[in-house]
Structures are given as C-alpha cells and as structure tokens.
Amino acid sequence: MAIFLKEWSEQLKTYNQNIKLAIWANIFSQIGMGMFMVIYNIYIQELGLKHDVNGQVIALTALATAIILVPAGIMSDKLGRKRVMLFGVLLSGIILVLRSIVEMQSLLLITGFATGIFTAFLQVSSIPWLAENSNPKQRVHLFSLHSAIMTAANVVGSLLGGTLTDFFTLFTTDLSAIRYTLIIGSIFYLVAFFPILKMVEKKKVKVKKEDRLPFREFVKVNKVGFKIIALFAVAQLLIGFGSGLVIPYLNLYFADRFAASNSMIGLIISLGQAATAVAMFIGPVVVKKVGEVRAVVYLQLSSLPFLLLTAYTENLLLASLGFLFRQALMNAGNPIQASLMMSKVDDSMKGLANSINQMVFQLGWAFMGPVSTSIVVMYGDYWGYAHVFTITAGLYLIGSLYFLIVFRKIKSTEE
C-alpha cells in the first residue's frame, strides 16, 4: 500500500499547472453535471410528462453530441483547446440553467439538444489537452487519475443532488425542490469557466496556405492514424449501444423496481461512481501485469456477471451491489483505452481521434435511448429492465472480444 501511494504521489508532482487547472475545471463541471443528471429524469416525471419523454430527451442530447463531436474536435485542433473549452462551458452552464426552469415538452427537447451540442466542446478537448501537457510515460497514470477525480466529483454531485432535493422538500413542493437543486448544479458547472481561463496555451503555429496539405494528401500521410481511429470507433460503438440501453435510466430503474427515494438513488449512484474512482487507480497495476489491451478486456468481461445480477434480482441491496461492481469494473478500462489511443495518433489528429471515439459512443445512446424506454413500457418494471440489461451484457461481450481480437498485437504505450 505504501509503495502504491508513493507511486501516485510521485506522479502527481510531475504534472504541470495546465494539467492541475484542467482537473479543477473537470471537478466543478462533474459536480454540477452529477447533481443535474441524478435528478433530471425525475424532474420530467414530476412535470407529469409521459415516461418516453425521458427517452426522447436523452436520445436528442446524445444525438446532438454525436453530430457536433467531430466538428468540435476539428475546431479544437485548429483554434486551440482553451478557447473551445471556454466557449463550451459558458454556453453549457447557461443552457443547464434554462433546463432547470422550462416546463413545455418542446422546450425540454430543444434545451436537451443544446446541452448535447455545448457540453461536447469541453468533453472533446480535455483528453487531448492532458495528452499535450504530458509525456507518454505519464499518460496511463494521468488518464486514470483524471478519470478517477472526475468520477469522484460526479459522486459528490450525485449525493448532493439527492440529499439537497429531499432537504428542500421540507420547505417547498417536490417540483420546486428539484428545480432548486438543478439550478445549484448549473452554477457549479459554470464555475469550471474560471480554472480554464487561467490555463496557458501556446499559440498555434499558423500554417501558410501554400504549405497546407490537401485533404487527400493529409489522409494519405496519416493513413495508419485513421485506421487506428476507425478500429477504436467500432469497439466504442458496440459498448455505446449497450451503455445507451441502461446507464441513462439507472435512477428510474431504482425508482420503478424498488420505489427508492431520491436520497437513496443519489446514494446508490454515488457509491457506484466512488467504486469506479477506486477501480481506476487499480487500472495501471493491471496494465503492468497483462498490458493495456488485455487489461481493458479483462476489466470489461469481469463486469458482466454483476450486470446480470442487477438485471434479475428483486432485492435492493443485491441490485445496488451488482450496479456498484459493474460500474467500477466496466469503466476502469476507459482511461487505459484513451491512453492507448492518444499514444497511437499524431498530435494534429488527437482532437479528431477523441471526438470520433466519443461520437460513436453517443450514437449508441441516441439510438438505444428510445428502444430502452419502449421495452420497459412494453414488459413492465421487472421484465422490461431484465431484457434491457441482458441485451447490454451481450453487446458488452461482443465489444470486449472484438477489442481483444483487433488490438491484441498492438504495442503498449511505453514500447
């Protein structure tokens, strides 16, 4: 344990100010988003709207993100990470405040779509920013630490979201209590603007018009990079389809199947996120023993029994434990995967690579959101969720095996 802590503390000392500011920005944005997302589905239900409106909002948000990610990635590569992140955080925060107030279904859908557009600008620039401010040997640890801190911040947000809502209900109506919590979450998100403002970015060297490579030449020169991006994208698409069926509706799953309170839902989701944060510190240890590709695959496959436990149990404690371990193990491989991808593509393509990877994941959420709610409406609170979770387990299995087959011969980051 002492060696483990020493290794991480030594890593922390090597990170520059830009990395530390990026981490602070992500802490504030994730606390805000954690507060917002843990309670927003319940806000829509409290407005008296149909169950499938949640599916439509989530699908539109994910679709908007999928549409904008590649253009946002290109903008990030061309205009600079800092400028793109500032723009994204400011507009996202304003839209989140609007979402906390509006009640009409059409406005809920429009603001959901706008959220997907503007949150993408921070999302797409964070990983390339960290990659550009670190060296290859730092990255597995850095990306794991970054993901763990983001997840821990989300935990704080989820806990605050549930407990603040229940606290406010002592003094006001359920709808107003939810609304106050959503507004506070939006303000937290907006605070991320200030650490980004303090970041120092080197000015992009402007390439003269005559020196610019035509698109066809650029593709030819970066042929290997584009191939790697495409292979990673297929893996992410499969996982995204599975994730989109389950993850956006976990709060509704606990509310519908177990009639859990807002505080209980917030606590369960927070514990799942906390377990994920801990698992992300274990990721680099697994990488040392089996390599990056096998570490990702082993972590993902080991999550499947817990996913199936959550699918079929009628006991809240078992469902919570299943969710907790699935969440931790499935997500622990994400920073390892990001580190591997960033090490394999040129700096000029890092934003594009990250955006395509996230775009296909969001497409999974966009397409499967309405499918998930339809299955639950059709089969009810028990069999509906059981079917949805089982389909997800199948997609995760296919995605993990594909990743192993395609990338098993790829060299590790340090090599």
N, C-alpha and C positions, 0 to 999 in steps of 0.2 A: 504493500500500500504506500509506504514511504517513497519507494522508487517511482511508483506511478504518479504520485503528487509532485515529486521533484521534476519529473519529465515534463509535466504540464506547466509547472511554474516557470521552468527554463524557456519553454516555448513562448509563453506569454511575454517574457522580457524582450524577445526578439522582434515583436510586432511594432510597426511604426505608428505614428499618430493618426494617419489616414485610416488604418485598419481599426484602431480603437474608436474613432469617431463613427465609422460605418457600423460598428457593433452597437454603439449607443443609439444611433438612428433606428436600427432594427429593433432594439429593445422597446423604444417608445411606440413604434408602429405596430409591433406584435402585441403589446399590452392592449393598445387601442382596438386592434382587429380581434383579439381574443375576447374582449368584453362585448364587442359588437356581434360577432358570429354566434356566440353561445346563446344569445337571447333573441336574435333577429327572426328566426323561424317562428318562435313563439309569439313575437310581435305581430306577424302576419296572421296567425291563428286568432290572436286577441282582437284583431280588427274585424273578425267574423268572416274572413275570406275562406274559400274552399281550400282543401288540402293540396290540390295540384298547383295552386298559385306559387307555393314554395318551390316546387319543381321548375316552374317557368322562370322564376327569378334567378334561381341557381344556374339553370341552363343558359339564360341570357348573359349572366355575369361571366360565366366560363367561356361562352362563345365570343363575347367581346374581347376577353383577354387573349383567346386563341387568334382572333383576327389581327389584333394590334401588336402581338409579341414580336413578330419578325420585323415589321417597320420600326418598332421601338428599339429592337436590338441593333438595327442598321443605324438609327439615329444616335444611339449610344456609342457606336463605333466611330461615327463621323463627327458628332457635335461635342462629345465628351460625356463621361459618366455623371459628373457632378451636376451639370446643367439639366440633364434628363431626369435625374433623381429629384432635384428641387422642384421642377415642374410637376412631376408625378405626385409627390407628397402633398403639395399645396392644394392641387385640384382634387385629389382623392379625399383629403380631410373635409373640404367644403361639401363635396357630394355626400359623404357619410353623415354630415350634419343635416342635409336635406332629407336623406333617407330616414332619419330619426323623427321627422316631422310629418312628411306626406302620408296620406291615407288612401287616396284613389289608386285602384289597381294599375291603371295605365302609368301613373307616376312612379309606382313601386317598380314596375318593369323597366321604365326609362332610366331611373336612377341606379337600378341594379346593373343595367348595361353600361352606364357611365362609370360605375365603380370598377367594372372589369377592364375598361379602357385605361383608366388613370393609375390604378394600382400596379399595372403591368410595367410602368416606367421605372418604379423602384425595384420591382421584382427582377427585371431583366438586367439591371446594371450592377446589382450587389455582388454577384459571384465574379463577373469579370473585374470589378473594382478590387476585390480581395486578391484575385489572381495576379493582377498587375502590380499590386503593392506587396507581393510576397515572392519567395523563390520556390522552385518545385519541391524541395525537401520539407518546407514548412506546410505545404498545402493540405495534406491529409489531416494533420492535426488542426490546422486553422479552420478548414471547412467543417470538421467535426465539432470544434469549439463554437464556431459561428452558429451552426445548426442547433447545437445544444442550448446556447444562450437564447436564440430565437424561440425555441420550443419552451424554455423555462419562462420567458416573458409572456408567451401565449398562455401558459399555466396560470400566471398571476392574473392575466386578463380574464380568463375563463372563471376563475374563482371570484374575482371582483364582480364580474357580470352577474353571476348567480346570486351572490350574497347581497350586493347593492340593491338588486331588484326586489328581493324579499324584504330587505330593510325599508325601502321606500314604500312598499305596500302597507306598512304600518301607519303611514300618514296620508296616503292618497289611493286612487284607484289602481287596479292592476295595469291598465293601459298606460297611465301617466308614469307609474313606477318603471315600466320597461323603457318608456321614452326618455326619462332622465338618465337611465343607465347608458342608453345608446348615444346620447349627446356627450356624456362624460368620456365614453370610449372614443368618439370622434375627436375630441380635444386632445386626448393622449396621442392619437395618430398624428395630429397636426404638429405636436411638439418635436417630432422627428425632423422637421424642417431645419431646426437650429444646429444640430451636430453636422448636418450635410453642408450647411452654409459655411462652417469652419474648415471644411476639407480643402486641401491644396492639391490642385490637379495641374500637371504640366500641360502647357498649351499644345494642342495637336499640330504637328508639322503639316502645313498645307502643301499638298502635292500639286505641282504645276499641271495645268491642263494637258500639256503635251507629254508629261510623264505618267499620266494615269493609264492604267491598263484597261483596255476594252473588256466588257463583261465576260465575253467568251474566253479571252486570254486569262482573266482572273480565275475563272473556273478551272481552266486547264492547269495553271500553276498550282492551284490549291485542290487538285483532284482527290488526293488522299484525305485531306481535311473534310471535304464534302462527303466522301464515302463514310468516314467515321461518324459524322453528324447524322447521316441517314440511318446507319445501323443502330446508334443510340436512340434515335427517334422512334424506331419500330418497337424497341423494348419499352420505352416510355408510354407509347400509345396503348399497348396491352395493359400495362399497370394502371394507366389513366382510366381506361374503360372499367376496370374492376373497382378502382377507387371511387369513381363517379357514381357508382350504384349505392355505395354505403356511406362514405365519410360525410357528405353534406347533411345526412339525415340522422346522425347518431343521437343528437339531442331529442329528435322526435321519436326515435326507437325506444329510448329510455322512458320518455313521457307516455307513449302509446302502450307499450307492452307492460310496463311496471308502474305507471301513474306516478313517476318520480317527481319531486318538487324541483323548482328552478335551482335552489341551492344544491340539492343532491346531484342534479345533472351537471351543474358547474363544477362540483367537487370531483365527480367521476371523470369528466373530460380533462380536468386539470391534472388528476393523478395519472391519466394515460399519457399526457404531454410530459409530465415530470419523469415518468419511466422512460420515455423516448429520449429526454435530455441525458439521463444517466447512461442509456444504451449507446448514445453517440460517442461518449468518452471511451467505451469499450471497443468501438469500431476499429481504431488504429491498432489495438492489441491483436484483434482477429486478422487484420491485414498483414501484420508481421509474421503470423503463423502460416497463413494459407494464400496470401496475395490478395490484391484488390478485387479481382473478378470473382474468385471463389468466396471471398468474404461477403460480397453483395448477395450472391446466390444463397449461401448458407443461412444468412440472416433472414432473407425473404421466405425461404422454404420453411424455416422453423416457426414462422408466424402463423402458418395455415391451420394447424390443429386448434389454436386459440380462436381464430376467426370462426371455425365451425362450432366451437363450444358456444360462442356468443350467438350464433345462428339458432341453435336448438334448445338452449336452456330456458327454463321458466323461473330461475332463481336469480334475483338481482345481484347477489354477491358473486355468483359464478359468472354472470354476464359481464359484470364490472372487471373481474379478474381476466376474463378472456379478452375483453376490449383492451385492457391495460397492456398485456403481453403482446397482443397483435400489433398495437400501435407502436410499441417500443421496438420490436424486432423488425417490423416492415420498414420503418423509417430510418433505422440505424444505418442502413446501407446507402441512403441518399447522398450524404456528403462524400462518401468514398467514390461513388459513381461520378459526382460533379468534379472531384479532384482528377479522376482518371480522364474525363472528357477534356477538361481545361488543359491538361498536360499534352494532349494529342493534337490540338489545333493551334494555328498561328495566332498571335495577338490581334491581328487585323480581323480575325473571324470569331473571337471569343464571345462577343455580344450576340452575333448571329447564331452561334452554336447553342448558347444558353437559351436564347429566345425560341429557337425551333424545338428544343427539348421540352421547354415548358409549354409551348403552343400545343404540341400533340397531346400532352397530359391534360391540358384544359379542354381540348376537343373531346376527350373521353368523358369529362364531367358534363360538357354541353350536351352530348348525345344521350348519355345514360341517365341524367337527372330526371327527365320526364318518364323514362322507362321504369325507373325505381319507384316513383310515386304511383304509377299506374299499377304495378304489380302489387304494391301494398294495399291500394284501394280495392283491387280485384280479389285478393286472397285473405285480407284481414291482417290484424296486428301480429298474429303468430306466424302463420304460413307465408304471408307476404314477405316479412323480413327474413324468414328462414330461406326462402327461394333466392332472394336478393343476395344474401351473404354467401350462399353456396355457389352461385354463379361467379361471384367475386373471387372465391377461393380457386375456382377453375381457371379464371383469367390470370390470377397471380402465378399459378403453377406453370402455365404456358409461357408467360413473360419471363419467369426465372430460368426455365430450361432453355429458352431462346437465347437469353443473355449469356448463359454458360457455354452453349454451343458456338455462338458467334465470336465471343471475346476470350475464350479460354487460352488462346495462343498469344494474346496481346501482351506486350512488355509492361512491367509495372512502372509507376511514375519515376521511382528512383533509378531504375535501369535506363 
